Amino acid sequence: MTKNTHLKWVLRLSALATLAAGLLLAGCSKSDSSGSTGGGGDKPSAGEKTSIQNIGSDTMVNLAQAWAEAYTKVAPSVSVEVSGGGSGIGIAALINGTCDIANSSRQLEPEEVEKCKAKHGHEPKEFMVGYDALSVYVHPTNPLNEISIEELSEIYREGGKIDKWSQLGVTLPGGNDDIIRVSRQNNSGTYHYFRETVVGKKSDFKLGSRDMNGSKDVVELVSRTPGAIGYSGLGYATKQVKILKVARKKGGPYVQPSIPTTLDKSYPIARPMFMYTPGQPPPHVQKYIDWILTEAGQKIVEESGYVPLPKK
């Protein structure tokens, strides 16, 4: 083979290698269709899914998951990723910019609004998405049927004088008289709401309560503990626990938590549920929240055991 012929073969092989590399690179770029835009990046191309990160309230986590699953049929190109951990976790993610929507069973504190404003340059936007009738649970064998906020405060408040079931006029089967207090950890919006509404804003909880990570955990512990009392969302009610009627003051009227008693405000420890975004949400997030506020979205609130917003 002459020198010129050899050079021609080398150039041909080099050109073929370059063409093959180009085709391979193009094939790789076409196969990547799992991208996520999260909190409002560029509009995804065809075949890609837009992700919405939804973090926060453990009270709302089952409801949020139900919304997310139903929304896949409404907007198949949008994937709503839900995680709980407590309202405090969601609010921290909102401030840090690591979520698109924070779920909270309490309103933001003024200092949290300021932190969010300092981080993002504007105040967070609040959306009320339903109500929860915070319920008081006891074991089914407990003969108690009703309780007042005053009595609950005496049970849970530091310095409170009620520690025995006999002080409430009941005798438990088996003769155990000690009240076992089941509560939530302090990153919970439910914990903060119960403290403000029942225990007292300037009071602390008694030491020695069983502080649970989640709403479901509270109900499960009460269901297997005859001497226990606990508080959790109405949506976590099961046949293995009893829900007490609650009065503002001892002597009544005692009110059962329900949709009507929440909406007419006769049930004394009902509260709104919120979603927060770090400012005006991008279009795909706004569309999701708008859908939650529709009749279809609010029907899921009721089906999940919570109280939908009143119809306008």
C-alpha positions in Angstrom: 0.0 0.0 0.0 1.4 3.4 -1.0 1.7 6.2 1.4 -1.1 8.2 -0.2 -3.5 5.2 -0.2 -2.8 4.7 3.5 -3.5 8.4 4.3 -6.9 8.1 2.4 -7.9 5.1 4.6 -7.0 6.9 7.8 -9.1 10.0 6.8 -12.1 7.8 5.9 -12.0 5.9 9.2 -11.7 9.2 11.1 -14.8 10.6 9.3 -16.8 7.4 10.1 -15.8 7.5 13.8 -17.0 11.2 14.0 -20.3 10.3 12.3 -20.9 7.4 14.7 -20.2 9.5 17.8 -22.6 12.2 16.6 -25.4 9.7 16.1 -24.8 8.1 19.5 -24.9 11.5 21.2 -28.2 12.4 19.4 -29.7 9.1 20.5 -28.8 9.7 24.1 -30.4 13.2 24.1 -33.7 11.8 22.6 -34.0 9.1 25.3 -33.9 11.4 28.3 -37.6 12.2 28.9 -37.8 12.1 32.7 -36.8 15.6 33.5 -38.4 17.7 36.2 -38.9 21.4 36.3 -39.8 21.5 40.0 -40.5 25.1 41.1 -40.9 26.8 37.8 -38.0 26.1 35.4 -38.2 26.1 31.6 -41.3 24.5 30.1 -40.7 20.8 29.6 -40.6 19.4 26.1 -43.0 16.7 24.9 -42.8 13.5 26.9 -41.3 15.1 30.0 -43.1 15.4 33.3 -43.3 18.6 35.4 -42.7 18.0 39.1 -44.4 19.7 42.0 -42.7 19.3 45.4 -45.4 19.3 48.1 -44.1 19.0 51.7 -45.5 19.5 55.2 -48.4 18.8 57.5 -48.8 15.2 58.6 -52.5 15.9 59.3 -52.8 16.7 55.5 -50.5 14.1 54.1 -53.1 11.5 53.2 -55.4 14.2 51.7 -52.5 15.6 49.8 -51.6 12.2 48.4 -55.2 11.6 47.4 -55.2 15.0 45.5 -51.9 14.1 43.9 -53.1 10.7 42.6 -56.4 12.1 41.3 -54.6 15.0 39.5 -52.6 12.5 37.4 -55.8 11.9 35.5 -56.4 15.6 35.1 -52.9 16.6 34.1 -50.9 13.4 33.2 -47.8 15.5 32.4 -47.6 16.8 36.0 -46.2 14.7 38.9 -47.0 15.9 42.4 -44.5 14.5 44.9 -45.9 14.5 48.4 -44.1 14.1 51.7 -45.1 14.8 55.3 -43.1 15.3 58.4 -45.1 18.1 60.0 -46.1 21.6 59.2 -42.8 22.9 60.6 -40.9 20.7 58.0 -43.0 22.1 55.2 -42.6 25.7 56.4 -38.8 25.3 56.6 -38.8 23.9 53.0 -40.9 26.9 51.9 -38.4 29.3 53.5 -35.4 27.4 52.1 -36.8 27.2 48.6 -36.8 23.4 48.5 -40.6 22.9 47.8 -43.2 24.4 45.5 -46.0 24.0 48.0 -45.9 23.8 51.8 -48.9 22.1 53.6 -49.7 23.5 57.0 -52.4 22.9 59.6 -51.7 26.3 61.1 -51.0 29.8 59.7 -47.5 31.0 59.3 -46.1 33.0 62.2 -45.0 36.6 61.5 -41.3 35.7 61.8 -41.8 32.9 59.3 -43.3 35.3 56.8 -40.4 37.6 57.3 -37.8 34.8 56.8 -39.6 33.8 53.6 -39.7 37.4 52.4 -36.0 37.8 53.1 -35.1 34.7 51.2 -37.4 35.1 48.2 -37.9 38.9 48.0 -41.7 38.7 48.5 -44.2 37.3 51.0 -45.5 33.8 50.7 -49.0 33.3 49.2 -51.6 31.6 51.4 -54.4 29.3 50.1 -57.1 27.9 52.4 -57.9 24.4 51.0 -60.3 22.9 53.7 -60.9 22.4 57.4 -60.0 19.9 60.0 -62.2 19.2 63.0 -59.4 18.4 65.5 -60.8 15.4 67.4 -60.2 14.1 70.9 -59.8 10.3 71.0 -60.1 7.7 73.8 -60.1 3.9 73.9 -63.5 2.4 73.0 -63.9 0.8 76.5 -63.6 4.3 78.1 -67.1 5.3 79.4 -66.3 9.0 78.9 -68.4 10.5 76.1 -67.7 14.3 76.4 -65.1 16.7 77.7 -64.6 20.5 77.9 -61.7 22.6 76.7 -61.2 23.5 80.4 -60.8 19.9 81.3 -58.5 19.2 78.4 -56.3 22.1 79.5 -56.1 20.7 83.0 -55.1 17.3 81.6 -52.4 18.6 79.2 -51.2 21.9 80.7 -48.1 22.2 82.9 -49.6 22.6 86.4 -52.9 21.2 85.3 -54.8 19.4 88.1 -56.4 16.4 86.3 -54.2 13.3 86.1 -56.8 10.6 87.0 -59.9 9.4 85.1 -61.8 9.4 88.4 -61.4 13.2 88.5 -63.7 13.2 85.4 -66.2 11.0 87.1 -65.4 7.8 85.2 -64.0 4.4 86.1 -62.1 2.4 83.5 -62.5 -1.3 83.1 -59.7 -3.0 84.9 -59.3 -0.3 87.5 -56.4 1.7 85.9 -57.0 5.3 86.9 -54.0 7.1 85.4 -54.5 9.3 82.3 -52.0 8.5 79.6 -51.5 11.7 77.6 -50.8 11.2 73.9 -49.5 14.3 72.1 -47.5 15.4 69.0 -43.9 16.6 68.6 -43.3 20.3 68.5 -42.7 20.5 64.7 -46.3 19.7 64.2 -48.9 22.3 63.3 -51.4 20.2 65.3 -49.3 20.5 68.4 -49.1 24.3 68.0 -52.8 24.7 67.3 -53.7 22.5 70.3 -51.3 24.5 72.5 -52.8 27.8 71.5 -56.5 26.7 71.6 -56.5 24.3 74.5 -53.3 24.4 76.6 -52.9 28.2 76.4 -50.5 30.4 74.4 -48.4 31.2 77.5 -48.5 27.7 79.0 -46.4 24.6 78.3 -47.4 21.0 78.1 -46.9 18.8 81.1 -43.9 16.6 80.9 -44.4 12.8 80.5 -46.7 12.7 77.5 -46.2 10.2 74.7 -45.2 12.5 71.8 -45.9 10.9 68.5 -44.4 11.7 65.0 -47.6 11.5 63.1 -51.4 11.9 63.3 -51.9 8.2 62.6 -49.5 7.2 65.3 -51.6 9.1 67.9 -54.8 7.2 67.0 -53.1 3.9 66.8 -51.5 4.3 70.3 -54.9 5.3 71.8 -56.6 2.3 70.1 -54.4 -0.1 72.0 -54.1 1.8 75.3 -57.2 1.7 77.5 -56.0 4.6 79.7 -55.0 6.9 76.9 -56.4 10.2 75.5 -55.0 11.9 72.4 -55.8 14.5 69.8 -55.6 14.2 66.0 -57.3 15.1 62.8 -60.9 13.8 62.1 -59.6 12.2 59.0 -57.7 9.6 61.0 -60.7 8.3 62.9 -61.1 4.5 63.0 -63.5 2.0 64.6 -60.8 1.2 67.1 -61.2 4.5 68.9 -63.9 6.7 70.4 -64.3 10.4 69.5 -65.4 12.6 72.4 -67.9 15.5 72.1 -66.2 18.8 73.1 -67.6 21.9 74.8 -66.0 25.3 75.2 -66.8 25.2 78.9 -67.7 22.5 81.4 -71.5 21.9 81.3 -71.8 22.2 77.6 -73.2 22.3 75.0 -71.0 19.4 74.0 -70.6 19.1 70.2 -69.6 16.2 67.9 -67.0 17.1 65.3 -68.6 16.9 61.8 -68.9 18.9 58.6 -72.0 20.9 59.7 -70.6 21.7 63.2 -67.3 22.8 61.7 -68.9 25.1 59.1 -71.3 26.6 61.6 -68.4 27.0 64.1 -70.2 25.3 66.9 -67.4 22.7 67.2 -64.8 24.6 69.3 -61.5 23.1 68.0 -61.9 23.1 64.2 -59.2 24.8 62.1 -58.5 25.7 58.5 -55.9 23.8 56.5 -53.5 25.8 54.3 -51.2 25.5 51.3 -48.4 28.1 51.0 -46.2 29.0 48.0 -43.1 31.2 48.0 -44.8 34.1 46.3 -47.0 34.0 43.2 -46.7 30.3 42.0 -45.7 29.4 38.5 -48.6 28.4 36.1 -48.4 24.6 36.6 -48.5 25.0 40.4 -51.3 27.6 40.3 -53.4 25.3 38.0 -52.9 22.5 40.6 -54.1 24.7 43.5 -57.0 26.0 41.4 -58.1 22.4 40.8 -57.9 21.6 44.5 -60.4 24.4 45.1 -62.8 23.1 42.5 -65.8 20.9 43.3 -63.7 17.8 42.3 -60.9 18.7 44.6 -63.1 19.6 47.5 -65.0 16.3 47.0 -61.7 14.5 47.8 -61.5 16.6 51.0 -64.8 15.2 52.2 -64.0 11.7 51.1 -60.8 11.8 53.1 -62.7 12.6 56.3 -62.1 16.4 56.4 -64.4 19.4 55.9 -64.6 21.0 52.4 -64.8 24.7 52.0 -68.3 26.1 51.9 -69.8 26.4 48.5 -69.9 30.0 47.2 
